Amino acid sequence: MQLMERKSNEIAAVMMSLQNPAQVDNLSRFFKTGPGEYGEGDKFLGIKVPQTREVVRTCWKGCTLQDVEPLLESQYHEIRMCSLFILVKLFAQARRNPAEQGRIVDFYLAHTQYINNWDLVDLSCHEIVGRWLLDKDRTLLYDLARGGKTIWEQRIAIVSCLAFIREGQVDDAFAIADILLHHEHDLIQKAVGWLLREAGKRDGRALRDFLAPRCGTMPRTMLRYAIEKFPEEERQRFLKG
């Protein structure tokens, strides 16, 4: 246990050494950490994403889930991000070990309370949950979409579909988008619109068929994201319902 603690402490210490207080206020505003906002109470170190990736590149080898856990439970946003990048590395490393990959997915889903902002979701879920489900039943994503305890679990449901889309599989993205079609939170609306747009890059006709009967009632934010790459004349037709 002491060895594992030293590994997580070492990584945390490296991250702490990179903190930049001058950037903390900007990040806190950008990620909406004020009272009543979606990131309420989150704390930042002011570290840029490329710096965090570099720490992971030099430190991830030899890490275990026991090392990752205290990092993922950190009060600091960037240290949680670091832990998720490590999980992505560990999942990819275990590609010939399905049992270990399953353990990583279970660990990820058991710790969603710490994957609690849109960037943390978007940079990790499709690389872990989505890739895991490429050749498996995807019911858990539908369950998260319908009954996720937080908007972050619901966002995991839709953004995980990015792994399927990249393999030319778009059906689940459309089906989960339909479940979340009238979600009130703009972070879900944006995610759904983004994934619809990505699905449309693979199958433009399927996207248009999905949107045609729904564009008059779906949230405008979602629709605008979904049709962002359409020709202007066609965009206007969809916006007018």
DOVO-373452 format. One record per residue (C-alpha): residue number from 0; x, y, z. Coordinates in steps of 0.1 Angstrom, whole numbers. Example, Ala and Ser with C-alpha at 12.3 -4.5 7.8 and 13.67 -1.06 7.14 Angstrom:
# residues 2
pt nr 0 | px 123 | py -45 | pz 78
pt nr 1 | px 137 | py -11 | pz 71
***
This chain:
# residues 241
pt nr 0 | px 0 | py 0 | pz 0
pt nr 1 | px 28 | py 24 | pz 8
pt nr 2 | px 43 | py 19 | pz -27
pt nr 3 | px 9 | py 26 | pz -43
pt nr 4 | px 4 | py 57 | pz -22
pt nr 5 | px 39 | py 69 | pz -32
pt nr 6 | px 30 | py 66 | pz -69
pt nr 7 | px -2 | py 87 | pz -66
pt nr 8 | px 15 | py 111 | pz -43
pt nr 9 | px 43 | py 115 | pz -68
pt nr 10 | px 19 | py 123 | pz -96
pt nr 11 | px -1 | py 147 | pz -74
pt nr 12 | px 31 | py 165 | pz -64
pt nr 13 | px 42 | py 169 | pz -100
pt nr 14 | px 8 | py 184 | pz -108
pt nr 15 | px 9 | py 207 | pz -78
pt nr 16 | px 43 | py 220 | pz -90
pt nr 17 | px 28 | py 231 | pz -123
pt nr 18 | px 0 | py 252 | pz -108
pt nr 19 | px -5 | py 287 | pz -122
pt nr 20 | px -26 | py 309 | pz -98
pt nr 21 | px -29 | py 335 | pz -125
pt nr 22 | px -52 | py 312 | pz -145
pt nr 23 | px -74 | py 300 | pz -117
pt nr 24 | px -100 | py 327 | pz -119
pt nr 25 | px -104 | py 324 | pz -157
pt nr 26 | px -108 | py 286 | pz -154
pt nr 27 | px -132 | py 289 | pz -125
pt nr 28 | px -154 | py 313 | pz -146
pt nr 29 | px -152 | py 292 | pz -178
pt nr 30 | px -162 | py 260 | pz -160
pt nr 31 | px -190 | py 277 | pz -141
pt nr 32 | px -179 | py 271 | pz -105
pt nr 33 | px -201 | py 297 | pz -89
pt nr 34 | px -231 | py 291 | pz -66
pt nr 35 | px -258 | py 273 | pz -84
pt nr 36 | px -237 | py 268 | pz -115
pt nr 37 | px -230 | py 233 | pz -130
pt nr 38 | px -194 | py 232 | pz -117
pt nr 39 | px -202 | py 247 | pz -83
pt nr 40 | px -174 | py 244 | pz -58
pt nr 41 | px -148 | py 229 | pz -82
pt nr 42 | px -112 | py 240 | pz -76
pt nr 43 | px -85 | py 246 | pz -102
pt nr 44 | px -47 | py 248 | pz -103
pt nr 45 | px -45 | py 267 | pz -135
pt nr 46 | px -28 | py 239 | pz -155
pt nr 47 | px -33 | py 237 | pz -192
pt nr 48 | px -44 | py 204 | pz -208
pt nr 49 | px -12 | py 198 | pz -228
pt nr 50 | px 8 | py 201 | pz -195
pt nr 51 | px -14 | py 175 | pz -179
pt nr 52 | px -10 | py 152 | pz -208
pt nr 53 | px 28 | py 156 | pz -206
pt nr 54 | px 27 | py 146 | pz -169
pt nr 55 | px 6 | py 115 | pz -178
pt nr 56 | px 31 | py 106 | pz -206
pt nr 57 | px 60 | py 105 | pz -182
pt nr 58 | px 42 | py 90 | pz -152
pt nr 59 | px 15 | py 66 | pz -162
pt nr 60 | px 35 | py 34 | pz -166
pt nr 61 | px 32 | py 12 | pz -137
pt nr 62 | px 1 | py 28 | pz -124
pt nr 63 | px -28 | py 7 | pz -111
pt nr 64 | px -64 | py 14 | pz -103
pt nr 65 | px -53 | py 18 | pz -66
pt nr 66 | px -29 | py 45 | pz -77
pt nr 67 | px -56 | py 62 | pz -98
pt nr 68 | px -83 | py 63 | pz -72
pt nr 69 | px -69 | py 90 | pz -49
pt nr 70 | px -61 | py 111 | pz -79
pt nr 71 | px -96 | py 108 | pz -92
pt nr 72 | px -110 | py 118 | pz -58
pt nr 73 | px -89 | py 149 | pz -57
pt nr 74 | px -105 | py 183 | pz -50
pt nr 75 | px -86 | py 197 | pz -80
pt nr 76 | px -101 | py 195 | pz -115
pt nr 77 | px -67 | py 191 | pz -133
pt nr 78 | px -56 | py 162 | pz -110
pt nr 79 | px -89 | py 144 | pz -117
pt nr 80 | px -83 | py 150 | pz -154
pt nr 81 | px -48 | py 135 | pz -150
pt nr 82 | px -63 | py 104 | pz -134
pt nr 83 | px -88 | py 100 | pz -163
pt nr 84 | px -60 | py 103 | pz -189
pt nr 85 | px -41 | py 76 | pz -170
pt nr 86 | px -73 | py 54 | pz -170
pt nr 87 | px -74 | py 58 | pz -208
pt nr 88 | px -38 | py 47 | pz -211
pt nr 89 | px -44 | py 17 | pz -188
pt nr 90 | px -75 | py 7 | pz -208
pt nr 91 | px -56 | py 8 | pz -241
pt nr 92 | px -27 | py -11 | pz -226
pt nr 93 | px -51 | py -39 | pz -215
pt nr 94 | px -65 | py -45 | pz -250
pt nr 95 | px -55 | py -81 | pz -249
pt nr 96 | px -69 | py -86 | pz -214
pt nr 97 | px -107 | py -83 | pz -215
pt nr 98 | px -110 | py -90 | pz -178
pt nr 99 | px -87 | py -61 | pz -169
pt nr 100 | px -105 | py -38 | pz -193
pt nr 101 | px -138 | py -48 | pz -177
pt nr 102 | px -124 | py -39 | pz -143
pt nr 103 | px -114 | py -5 | pz -156
pt nr 104 | px -148 | py 2 | pz -170
pt nr 105 | px -164 | py -9 | pz -138
pt nr 106 | px -140 | py 14 | pz -119
pt nr 107 | px -149 | py 43 | pz -142
pt nr 108 | px -186 | py 39 | pz -138
pt nr 109 | px -183 | py 35 | pz -100
pt nr 110 | px -166 | py 69 | pz -98
pt nr 111 | px -188 | py 91 | pz -120
pt nr 112 | px -194 | py 114 | pz -91
pt nr 113 | px -158 | py 126 | pz -97
pt nr 114 | px -162 | py 128 | pz -135
pt nr 115 | px -182 | py 160 | pz -129
pt nr 116 | px -176 | py 184 | pz -157
pt nr 117 | px -181 | py 183 | pz -194
pt nr 118 | px -144 | py 182 | pz -203
pt nr 119 | px -137 | py 153 | pz -179
pt nr 120 | px -165 | py 134 | pz -196
pt nr 121 | px -156 | py 142 | pz -231
pt nr 122 | px -120 | py 134 | pz -229
pt nr 123 | px -125 | py 100 | pz -213
pt nr 124 | px -158 | py 82 | pz -217
pt nr 125 | px -157 | py 73 | pz -254
pt nr 126 | px -121 | py 61 | pz -250
pt nr 127 | px -131 | py 37 | pz -221
pt nr 128 | px -168 | py 30 | pz -220
pt nr 129 | px -174 | py 35 | pz -257
pt nr 130 | px -145 | py 13 | pz -268
pt nr 131 | px -154 | py -14 | pz -243
pt nr 132 | px -189 | py -16 | pz -258
pt nr 133 | px -179 | py -17 | pz -295
pt nr 134 | px -186 | py -55 | pz -296
pt nr 135 | px -210 | py -57 | pz -266
pt nr 136 | px -245 | py -50 | pz -256
pt nr 137 | px -250 | py -13 | pz -250
pt nr 138 | px -280 | py -13 | pz -226
pt nr 139 | px -260 | py 4 | pz -199
pt nr 140 | px -258 | py 36 | pz -220
pt nr 141 | px -295 | py 36 | pz -225
pt nr 142 | px -299 | py 32 | pz -188
pt nr 143 | px -276 | py 61 | pz -181
pt nr 144 | px -295 | py 83 | pz -206
pt nr 145 | px -328 | py 75 | pz -191
pt nr 146 | px -319 | py 73 | pz -154
pt nr 147 | px -285 | py 88 | pz -149
pt nr 148 | px -282 | py 104 | pz -115
pt nr 149 | px -265 | py 135 | pz -129
pt nr 150 | px -262 | py 153 | pz -162
pt nr 151 | px -227 | py 140 | pz -163
pt nr 152 | px -239 | py 104 | pz -164
pt nr 153 | px -263 | py 113 | pz -191
pt nr 154 | px -236 | py 131 | pz -210
pt nr 155 | px -214 | py 99 | pz -207
pt nr 156 | px -243 | py 80 | pz -223
pt nr 157 | px -243 | py 101 | pz -255
pt nr 158 | px -206 | py 110 | pz -258
pt nr 159 | px -196 | py 73 | pz -254
pt nr 160 | px -213 | py 68 | pz -288
pt nr 161 | px -184 | py 87 | pz -304
pt nr 162 | px -165 | py 54 | pz -304
pt nr 163 | px -192 | py 37 | pz -323
pt nr 164 | px -196 | py 66 | pz -348
pt nr 165 | px -159 | py 64 | pz -356
pt nr 166 | px -164 | py 28 | pz -365
pt nr 167 | px -193 | py 37 | pz -388
pt nr 168 | px -220 | py 26 | pz -363
pt nr 169 | px -245 | py 55 | pz -359
pt nr 170 | px -277 | py 38 | pz -347
pt nr 171 | px -271 | py 40 | pz -310
pt nr 172 | px -262 | py 77 | pz -313
pt nr 173 | px -295 | py 84 | pz -329
pt nr 174 | px -314 | py 63 | pz -304
pt nr 175 | px -298 | py 78 | pz -273
pt nr 176 | px -302 | py 113 | pz -289
pt nr 177 | px -339 | py 106 | pz -291
pt nr 178 | px -341 | py 97 | pz -254
pt nr 179 | px -324 | py 130 | pz -245
pt nr 180 | px -341 | py 150 | pz -272
pt nr 181 | px -360 | py 173 | pz -249
pt nr 182 | px -335 | py 175 | pz -220
pt nr 183 | px -336 | py 209 | pz -204
pt nr 184 | px -298 | py 214 | pz -197
pt nr 185 | px -278 | py 231 | pz -224
pt nr 186 | px -248 | py 208 | pz -217
pt nr 187 | px -268 | py 178 | pz -227
pt nr 188 | px -283 | py 197 | pz -256
pt nr 189 | px -249 | py 206 | pz -269
pt nr 190 | px -236 | py 171 | pz -264
pt nr 191 | px -265 | py 156 | pz -283
pt nr 192 | px -262 | py 181 | pz -311
pt nr 193 | px -224 | py 175 | pz -314
pt nr 194 | px -229 | py 137 | pz -316
pt nr 195 | px -257 | py 141 | pz -341
pt nr 196 | px -234 | py 162 | pz -362
pt nr 197 | px -206 | py 136 | pz -360
pt nr 198 | px -231 | py 108 | pz -369
pt nr 199 | px -241 | py 129 | pz -399
pt nr 200 | px -206 | py 130 | pz -411
pt nr 201 | px -208 | py 92 | pz -415
pt nr 202 | px -244 | py 91 | pz -427
pt nr 203 | px -259 | py 124 | pz -438
pt nr 204 | px -291 | py 109 | pz -450
pt nr 205 | px -297 | py 92 | pz -416
pt nr 206 | px -291 | py 125 | pz -398
pt nr 207 | px -316 | py 144 | pz -421
pt nr 208 | px -342 | py 116 | pz -416
pt nr 209 | px -337 | py 119 | pz -379
pt nr 210 | px -340 | py 157 | pz -378
pt nr 211 | px -369 | py 161 | pz -403
pt nr 212 | px -398 | py 152 | pz -379
pt nr 213 | px -381 | py 166 | pz -348
pt nr 214 | px -365 | py 199 | pz -358
pt nr 215 | px -396 | py 219 | pz -350
pt nr 216 | px -397 | py 208 | pz -313
pt nr 217 | px -361 | py 200 | pz -304
pt nr 218 | px -341 | py 226 | pz -284
pt nr 219 | px -326 | py 252 | pz -307
pt nr 220 | px -291 | py 248 | pz -292
pt nr 221 | px -292 | py 211 | pz -300
pt nr 222 | px -304 | py 217 | pz -336
pt nr 223 | px -279 | py 243 | pz -343
pt nr 224 | px -250 | py 220 | pz -332
pt nr 225 | px -265 | py 192 | pz -353
pt nr 226 | px -268 | py 212 | pz -385
pt nr 227 | px -236 | py 233 | pz -382
pt nr 228 | px -220 | py 217 | pz -413
pt nr 229 | px -251 | py 219 | pz -435
pt nr 230 | px -252 | py 243 | pz -464
pt nr 231 | px -266 | py 276 | pz -453
pt nr 232 | px -298 | py 273 | pz -473
pt nr 233 | px -305 | py 239 | pz -458
pt nr 234 | px -296 | py 251 | pz -423
pt nr 235 | px -322 | py 278 | pz -426
pt nr 236 | px -349 | py 253 | pz -437
pt nr 237 | px -343 | py 231 | pz -407
pt nr 238 | px -342 | py 261 | pz -384
pt nr 239 | px -376 | py 271 | pz -397
pt nr 240 | px -389 | py 236 | pz -389
***
